[in-house]
Amino acid sequence: MKSRPTLKTIAEHIGVTVSTVSLALRDDPRISRATRDRVQEAADALDYVYNRHAANLRRGDSATVAVCLNELSNPFVTEFLQHMEAHFREAGRMMLFGHAHESLALQAEVVKQMAEHGAAGMIMVPVMGTMAEELVRLQRSYLRHCPLVLISRDVDDAPVDRVINDDGLGVRLLLEHLQALGHRRIAWLGGGQGTSTARDRERSFVEGLAIAGLTPVSIHHGPTSMAFGDAAAGPLLDAPNPPTAIVCFSDLVALGVQAACYRRGLVPGVDISVTGFDDMDVAAYATPPLTSVRVRTDVIGQQASALLLARMAGDQTPPRCQTVDPLLVVRASTGPVPDTPSLPGDAL
């Protein structure tokens, strides 16, 4: 295999100094246009590729930012990746990401590896059960010179910056919508246990009903999956006096609920109302399209990226928590309470 061409290779090829080649490749105006063109032509002919890592080492800097994700199976999480990657690319930064599989031990290992690979800053969606003490340990062990920003999930008393969706507001918007449609028998299917999102969404659900003088028909917990929504909805739909609306922790859970409805001859939005949360792309194409709460991943990604880049540039202000308001997106899966609620099997 041919050895990789270097600045010295180009310099020797056209008879100039290494420093001239370096400046020319950076389009430095101190080098004449003719010389810059000669250097670029030689670099192309020799298949030279700029080694940014080596340049960063010389400057004592790194162009790499790391993103540690709790999991990848949820399409919602990858939306953050897409938005953040675009912002970092515009800033001339390369994004490195790792996957912690909802494991505290693996999260620590991923953070360690990213720090060892020279990450200059890190964004994290913390795994379930992450506490402030764990973040302090990670900072002391691996992130002494690497600022950290949390997104999506909050951690109480975290000594780092956070950019978080206002989950409580999102659930309140859903309840106001359902109550305006006449719903009073409302159930909750939760998910993401051990996270701030699960805690804040369920708390807002219970408190919102209490303010209206209502109590939940039922509260069930499980994984954030369609399978859980399908399985948990069955007993609710088969009950003698079923809820007229089911509020779900996420779109994935809600899609499972809709599947359970159809197997029983019930049409979401007509016989029963179903809501999701996150407003993933699939929500608009569900049958029927799903009423959901849009988490503004673009805004969260932009704010988190800007905050991290500012920290990397030397911002020493105290850590802060920025919340982003979600948006209610009303679609056909919600409707008025039917005059005579359908029971499973009525349409069969």
C-alpha angles and dihedrals in degrees: 000000000000116000116252112264116244137195087267090055091056092044092053091044094060101023103249134117125275090242090055090053091048093051093043093053088053089052091241110182090220086076116071118251091242092055092045090054092048091051093048092048090051091047090052093047092050093045091240116179119195110247102219092175091060091047091051091051090053090051094041089239137112129215092199125106120186130217118198110197127197092218143339103212092086110078088210091069093055090057088068090053093054095051096043094047090057093051094047092047090054088053092052094252128136116223122222118187136192135190121228098186091220089294123133091204093050091045089058091048093049091049090049093050093047091050090049089053090059104260109180093197138003139214117197139191096200120227122243112289097024109153132192090253090059091052090050090051092050091049093050095043104039114356105056091126098023117085116221130212123187122212136184096007124055126215117208113247091359110173091219140074118278134192108195138175114241095245094174092057090050093057092045089055090053093049093048089052094049095044090051086057090054100258117152102152101071129163131199127220108191135195142170094059115195093035134103090240092059092044097047097043095048093043091052090048094053094042093046092054091046091054088055091048093253136122127209116268087217142342119209129177130204145124121317095256144113089241091060093048091050095048097042094047093057099075091042094052093043094051119112091243105027125189117267091219136028119202112202131204092230144002090257092058091046092053088056090051091052090052090053090050094053093050087058095047093254121137115213110233092026109048097018136003122237127188133189135192132228097037095233116190091261092061092075091051099045120114101277102013108259126247104226147154114257113225103205098231091169093058094042091048092049094047093046092048092049092047093050093047089051091052090048088052091056107273105161100178117131117280114272139194118225119194124202120208115234126219129236112233112194117204138158099287090083128060143144120305106271116246089238111020111227118243123216109280097022091113095044 
